[in-house]
Amino acid sequence: MKRRHFLAASASAAALAAPSVRSQPAARLTPLKFTLDFRVTGQTAAFFLAQSRGYYRDEGLDVTLDVGAGSVASITRIASGVYQMGLGDVSSLMEFNVQNPGTPLVQAVYQYYNRAPFAIIGRKDRGITTDFKSLEGKKIAAAAVESTRRCWPMVARKLRMKPEAFQWATTDFSARDNVVVRGDVDGATYFHDSAISLFARMKPEELSVLEYAQAGVNLYGNAILASAGLIAQNPRVVAGFLRATNRALVETFANPLPSITAMRQREPILDEKVELERWRITAQYVGAPDTRSHGLGDIRKLYLEQQVDEVVEVFGLKSRPSADGIFNLSMLPHRAERMLKA
């Protein structure tokens, strides 16, 4: 199978989920391996609430939640067959489908981030404001291959800026906060909710957050993905996982503390206050304005088609992937179950 280099990632991962007490015999539960996009944090606390409250068991599932290696790597983990489901980037899935033509190996089944939480965060003392044009001539840190960096040309085109308006400084994810704090760079790319670590080291009032969504770029971010094989052979498993996760996600919007508590059972070292604040930011992107009309997990076909067009041009794809091949919404929970209370 041909894959682009940036999608090459190891499909192996240690099963890190803590053992749980089952409410019914193990033989009656269907094992399901799910890969997160990254580390265990408040961003994905709802998955741990669903696990701790037995919502997956109620659906007949024995779910293992493993840490991820990035929102792009999740795609190859699922395509390889090592994982059946996971959380991964929609734009990268479009690219993957073009590079692997034919029947899709992986499809999105539930839109988690209704808007991608892409942002560039810069130091005000370096002249960076909430105006994207203030980035001109600056030095911005980013990993060599990551979604926020790759999608920057979409923002530049929307704002009629040159894609090369500033200089990229290639930096490992783990060093990004350090180079910003030291002043080696003027700013860095982030998932907005991942910048909590930076906010802990610099006062938020010293920083400017430039959100891609505020620039008018309607990008869907990480979605719950499933292997095409699982969808074809056992769609009830996918539907059950989505029902359980959606149930926990709605409850997390109503009161995030139980979800953070469940997440900390997995990672006790995490700070409750920090992770609650992280979820507060995440919630703005998961429960974006669109969800008030169509509910969590769903998409607007027009926005998806526009994103396909953007990805084809910016990523230099040789063909246009089918929107229907990207998303399979047939297993979503009922709309009434996905609506957030005012």
C-alpha positions in Angstrom: 0.0 0.0 0.0 1.4 3.4 -1.0 1.4 6.1 1.7 2.8 9.5 1.8 5.9 9.9 4.0 4.2 12.1 6.5 1.6 9.4 7.2 4.2 6.8 7.9 3.8 6.0 11.6 4.3 3.0 13.8 1.0 1.2 14.3 2.2 -0.5 17.5 1.2 0.8 20.9 1.1 -0.7 24.4 -2.3 -1.4 25.8 -2.4 1.2 28.5 -6.0 1.0 29.7 -6.5 0.1 33.3 -8.4 -3.2 33.8 -12.1 -2.6 34.7 -14.8 -4.5 36.5 -17.2 -5.9 33.9 -20.9 -5.9 34.4 -21.4 -9.1 32.3 -19.2 -12.1 31.4 -16.2 -11.1 29.3 -17.1 -13.7 26.6 -20.2 -11.6 25.8 -18.2 -8.4 25.3 -16.7 -7.4 21.9 -13.1 -6.2 22.2 -12.4 -2.8 20.6 -9.1 -1.0 20.4 -9.3 2.8 20.2 -6.3 5.1 19.7 -6.4 8.6 21.0 -4.8 11.3 19.0 -2.2 12.1 21.6 -1.7 11.9 25.4 -4.4 11.6 28.0 -5.7 15.1 28.8 -8.9 16.9 29.4 -9.4 17.2 25.7 -10.6 13.6 25.5 -11.9 13.2 29.1 -15.3 12.1 27.9 -14.0 8.8 26.6 -12.8 8.0 30.1 -16.1 8.9 31.6 -17.8 6.5 29.2 -15.4 3.8 30.2 -15.6 4.4 34.0 -19.4 4.6 34.0 -19.7 1.4 32.0 -21.4 3.0 29.0 -19.2 0.9 26.6 -20.0 -2.2 28.6 -23.7 -1.4 28.3 -23.2 -1.5 24.5 -21.5 -4.9 24.8 -18.0 -3.5 24.2 -14.7 -4.1 26.0 -12.9 -0.9 25.0 -9.2 -0.3 25.3 -8.2 3.4 25.1 -4.5 3.9 24.1 -2.5 7.0 23.9 -1.7 8.2 20.4 1.2 9.5 18.4 -0.5 12.4 16.7 -3.7 13.0 14.9 -2.2 11.9 11.6 -0.7 8.7 12.9 -4.1 7.5 14.1 -5.1 7.0 10.4 -2.3 4.5 9.7 -2.9 2.8 13.0 -6.5 2.1 12.0 -5.7 1.3 8.3 -3.1 -1.3 9.5 -5.8 -3.2 11.4 -4.0 -2.9 14.8 -6.8 -0.5 15.9 -10.4 -0.6 14.9 -11.2 3.0 15.8 -9.5 6.2 16.8 -9.3 10.0 16.8 -7.7 11.5 13.8 -7.4 14.6 11.5 -10.0 14.9 8.8 -7.8 16.9 6.3 -5.1 14.2 6.6 -7.7 11.5 6.1 -8.6 13.2 2.8 -5.0 13.0 1.7 -4.7 9.4 2.8 -7.7 8.4 0.8 -6.2 10.0 -2.4 -2.9 8.2 -1.8 -4.7 4.9 -1.2 -7.4 4.9 -4.0 -10.3 2.5 -4.1 -12.6 1.5 -1.3 -11.7 3.7 1.7 -9.7 1.9 4.4 -10.7 4.4 7.0 -13.7 6.7 7.4 -14.8 9.4 9.8 -18.0 8.4 11.6 -18.4 11.2 14.2 -17.0 14.8 14.1 -15.4 15.4 17.4 -13.9 18.9 16.8 -16.6 20.7 14.9 -14.0 23.3 14.2 -10.3 22.5 14.1 -8.6 24.1 17.2 -5.7 25.4 15.1 -4.0 28.5 16.4 -0.8 30.5 16.3 0.1 31.9 19.7 2.5 34.7 19.8 4.3 37.0 22.2 2.8 40.5 22.5 6.2 41.9 23.4 7.3 40.8 19.9 4.6 42.8 18.3 2.1 40.0 17.7 -1.6 40.9 18.1 -4.8 39.2 17.2 -4.4 40.5 13.7 -2.8 37.8 11.5 -0.9 40.4 9.6 1.1 41.1 12.7 2.9 37.8 12.0 4.6 39.2 9.0 8.4 39.0 9.3 8.1 37.0 12.5 9.6 33.6 13.4 7.1 30.9 14.3 7.9 27.5 15.7 6.1 24.3 14.5 6.8 20.6 14.2 8.0 19.5 10.8 4.7 17.9 9.9 1.6 18.9 11.7 -1.9 19.9 10.8 -1.8 23.5 12.0 1.4 24.2 10.0 0.2 22.5 6.9 -3.2 24.3 6.9 -1.7 27.8 7.3 -1.8 28.5 3.5 -5.6 28.2 3.8 -5.7 31.1 6.3 -3.2 33.1 4.3 -5.3 32.8 1.1 -8.5 33.7 3.0 -6.8 36.9 4.4 -4.9 37.6 1.2 -1.6 37.2 2.8 1.5 35.5 1.4 1.9 31.9 2.7 5.6 32.8 3.3 4.7 35.9 5.3 6.8 34.7 8.3 9.6 32.2 8.8 9.0 28.7 10.1 11.3 27.4 12.8 11.0 23.6 12.9 10.8 22.5 16.5 9.8 19.3 18.2 6.4 19.3 19.9 8.0 18.8 23.3 10.3 21.9 22.9 7.7 24.3 21.6 6.9 25.9 24.9 10.6 26.3 25.7 11.5 28.2 22.6 8.5 30.6 23.0 9.3 31.2 26.7 13.0 31.8 26.0 12.2 34.1 23.2 14.0 32.0 20.6 10.9 32.5 18.4 8.1 35.0 18.3 5.3 32.4 18.5 4.3 28.9 17.8 1.5 26.8 16.3 -0.8 24.9 18.7 -4.0 23.1 19.1 -5.6 25.9 21.2 -6.5 23.6 24.0 -2.9 22.2 24.0 -1.5 25.6 24.8 -2.5 25.3 28.5 1.1 24.2 29.2 2.3 27.5 27.7 -0.3 29.5 29.6 1.1 27.9 32.8 4.5 29.4 32.1 3.6 32.8 30.6 0.7 35.0 31.7 -2.1 34.8 29.1 -2.2 38.6 28.9 1.4 38.4 27.5 0.2 36.3 24.6 -2.0 36.7 21.6 -4.1 33.8 20.3 -4.8 33.8 16.6 -7.4 31.2 15.9 -7.8 29.9 12.4 -11.6 29.7 12.9 -11.7 33.4 13.6 -10.1 34.0 10.2 -13.2 32.5 8.5 -11.6 29.2 7.7 -14.2 26.5 8.4 -12.1 23.4 9.0 -13.3 20.2 10.6 -10.7 18.9 13.0 -10.1 15.5 14.6 -13.0 13.1 14.1 -13.7 9.7 15.5 -12.5 7.3 12.7 -13.3 3.6 12.1 -11.9 1.0 9.8 -14.0 0.3 6.7 -13.8 -3.4 7.6 -15.4 -2.8 10.9 -18.1 -0.6 9.4 -18.9 -3.2 6.8 -18.7 -6.3 9.0 -20.1 -5.0 12.3 -21.7 -1.5 12.1 -23.5 -2.2 15.4 -20.1 -2.1 17.2 -19.4 1.3 15.7 -22.9 2.6 16.5 -22.6 1.3 20.0 -19.3 3.0 20.6 -20.7 6.3 19.3 -23.8 6.1 21.5 -21.7 5.5 24.6 -19.2 8.2 23.7 -21.9 10.7 22.8 -23.7 10.1 26.0 -20.6 10.8 28.0 -19.7 13.9 25.9 -23.2 15.4 26.5 -22.7 14.8 30.2 -19.3 16.4 30.1 -20.7 19.6 28.6 -23.3 19.6 31.4 -20.7 19.0 34.1 -17.0 18.3 33.2 -15.8 17.5 36.7 -16.8 13.8 36.7 -15.0 13.4 33.3 -11.9 15.0 34.6 -12.0 12.7 37.6 -12.4 9.7 35.4 -9.5 10.8 33.3 -7.3 11.3 36.3 -7.9 7.7 37.4 -5.9 6.9 34.3 -3.3 9.7 34.8 -3.3 10.7 38.5 -0.4 13.1 37.9 -2.6 15.5 35.9 -3.8 18.6 37.7 -7.6 18.9 38.0 -7.7 22.7 37.7 -5.5 22.7 34.6 -7.5 20.0 32.9 -10.8 21.7 33.6 -9.4 24.8 31.9 -8.2 22.7 29.0 -11.7 21.2 28.6 -13.2 24.7 28.7 -11.2 25.6 25.6 -11.8 22.3 23.9 -15.6 22.7 24.4 -15.6 25.9 22.3 -14.4 23.8 19.3 -16.3 20.6 20.0 -19.6 22.4 20.6 -19.1 25.1 17.9 -22.1 27.1 16.8 -23.1 24.6 14.1 -23.9 22.0 16.7 -26.9 24.1 17.9 -28.7 23.1 14.7 -27.4 19.6 13.8 -26.1 18.4 17.1 -22.7 16.9 18.1 -20.9 14.6 15.7 -22.6 15.8 12.5 -21.3 18.0 9.7 -22.4 20.5 7.1 -21.9 18.9 3.7 -21.1 22.3 2.2 -18.3 23.0 4.6 -16.9 19.5 4.0 -16.9 20.0 0.3 -15.1 23.4 0.7 -12.5 21.7 3.0 -11.9 19.0 0.3 -11.3 21.7 -2.3 -8.8 23.5 0.1 -6.9 20.3 0.9 -6.6 19.3 -2.7 -5.1 22.7 -3.6 -2.9 23.3 -0.5 -1.7 19.7 -0.1 -1.1 19.4 -3.9 -3.3 16.2 -4.3 -3.5 14.6 -7.7 -7.2 13.9 -7.4 -10.2 15.0 -5.5 -11.4 12.6 -2.8 -15.1 11.9 -2.4 -16.8 13.6 0.5 -19.0 10.5 0.9 -15.8 8.4 1.0 -14.5 10.6 3.8 -17.5 10.6 6.1 -20.0 7.8 6.9 -22.7 9.4 9.2 -25.1 6.4 9.0 -24.2 5.2 12.6 -24.6 8.5 14.4 -26.8 8.5 17.5 -30.3 10.1 17.0 -30.2 13.8 16.6 -32.1 14.4 19.9 -29.4 12.5 21.8 -26.7 14.7 20.3 -28.2 18.1 21.1 -26.6 20.2 23.8 -28.9 21.8 26.4 -28.8 25.6 26.3 
